[in-house]
Amino acid sequence: MSTTQGHPPRPTTGVTLSRSILGFGAAHGAPIVFSGLLWWMLWWGHVPNVQTVNEAMQHVSWVGVIALVYVALQARAVLAQPRSGVVHSLIEILISLLPLFVVGYAMVDWFRGGNPLSVFQVIVMVQATIASLIDVVIFTWFSLRTEQALDPGHPDARALNGWTETALMRALHTASCAAGTTPGQTH
């Protein structure tokens, strides 16, 4: 569809806003959802009613699966983020700190005696802390190092790009040797 001047129609403000919200949710939604789940588990007292050790371990393993899914979604977000500008990285870091703040506040509240937690909830806190620290420390470091490598004006860019290129060539050589071919050989 086009207008009388041959230009496609501009999207309405509602469409643009909904696309912006969906884009933001896809890029940064995992920490927000994870924080909401933690808030629900730590303050609204989700304590599974279990009769056996196997049932308890099943609940704890589900918490671990949720934490791993969170880490996987954050890894995907780091790899898919645009590499231009500091604003996106800053937003990512600040939102990634949200689950850590929820756990930290729950821990302080628990130590003060304001929120008595069950053993299950303490396990949830520990697993969430580990997942959040992986996200904040490792993924933030990776994101910032990648940004430096792609910035031609950064003094470490040449060294980082050379290291990445060397590592890529070694991986290609190792894979080709395992396949029984030499790099550059076609089948």
Protein Blocks (a to p, Z undefined) as FASTA:
>chain_A
ZZfkopacdddfklmmmmmmmmmmmmmmmmmmmmmmmmmmmmnopacddfbfklmmmmmm
mmmmmmmmmmmmmmmmmmmpcfedjklmmmmmmmmmmmmmmmmmmmmmmmnopaccdfkl
mmmmmmmmmmmmmmmmmmmmmmmmmmmmmmmkbmklmmmmmmmmmmmmmmmmmmmmmnop
aehiaZZ
